[in-house]
Amino acid sequence: MKILLSLLLLIVYLPDLYSYNVGSDSLLQNKTFKNEIQIKHDNDLYLMIMQDQYYTNGLHIHYRWGNNNIHQIYASHKMYNPFTAQVDSIEHIDRPFAAEFLVGYKLQKPLKENQFLRYGVEIGLMGEAAGGRLFQENLHSLLNMYHPDGWQYQLKNSVGVDLNLDYGLSMFSVKNNFEGIILGSLVAGTHHINSSASALFRLGLFNSINTSSLFHSRILGDATSQKRELYLYNSTSVRWVGYDVTLQGGRFNSYKGPVVSEPIPLQFSNEIGFVYSNRKIDFSISYIFKTKEAEKSLFRHQYGSTSLSFRF
């Protein structure tokens, strides 16, 4: 926690470091940045309650560029295990061990000042070839944690392709200090089929959704619109799940694995977060609280997420 707080303070005061020599280089003030690299990490350890279950770790790297539209390529690695990553028998597994490695492309188009459309394609590798067992064992060794046990029961390898579509609309904004936004998403393919709807509210200092850090769209703004952002947000979502490869295994596999589970079709979640952004850097931290995802799940799930973006 001390490391996290130190990082937060560093991010908040970074603008002063960048502006130290602005007086001798006025051109920097008018420069716009049209490229962005983002690193995002999800882990339930951020909750500081010694939990290590379900969606237990995610690492995501994004590169975005554009002028009128935003192009994005990304790679992600996600890991899942039962209510504990140390099970002594197959009967104790309430959610399959699984890992996914994903690569994808998305195009984000501002429709009007207050709405956007984003769509893309994602290729996923799920199973032992995704390296979840190796990643978790090395991570636990690095953090001096217990040795994971149970990955011998993980789901079998599968390769899939999914298409995705996202839509965002700002319903109202009060002096750019309080805003209500609705979001919708749809994923359809061989690995995942789901849709969701969300109501998001944010409070603080922020740009419009098509030039804001919350939707990774600051690279669409110019120097005059790239002001600092500092806000809190809360998002409540309902999600319908038709197929989840990390629970049910590869759709076309004759043998999916020793343990599979059916998803609960209707799931709910709530996310609270903090975002700070200046002309070159974004930092965010959030906590996500979800209802049970699978029929066999013993518990609800929650985890934390941090993100850092650099524009150039």
Secondary structure as UniProt FT lines:
FT   HELIX           2..18
FT   TURN            19..21
FT   HELIX           22..24
FT   HELIX           27..30
FT   STRAND          35..43
FT   HELIX           44..47
FT   STRAND          54..65
FT   STRAND          70..81
FT   HELIX           90..92
FT   STRAND          98..112
FT   TURN            113..114
FT   STRAND          115..126
FT   HELIX           128..130
FT   HELIX           132..142
FT   TURN            143..144
FT   HELIX           151..153
FT   STRAND          158..174
FT   TURN            175..177
FT   STRAND          178..189
FT   STRAND          192..205
FT   HELIX           209..211
FT   HELIX           213..215
FT   HELIX           218..220
FT   TURN            223..225
FT   STRAND          229..244
FT   HELIX           245..248
FT   TURN            251..252
FT   STRAND          266..277
FT   STRAND          281..290
FT   TURN            295..296
FT   STRAND          301..311
//
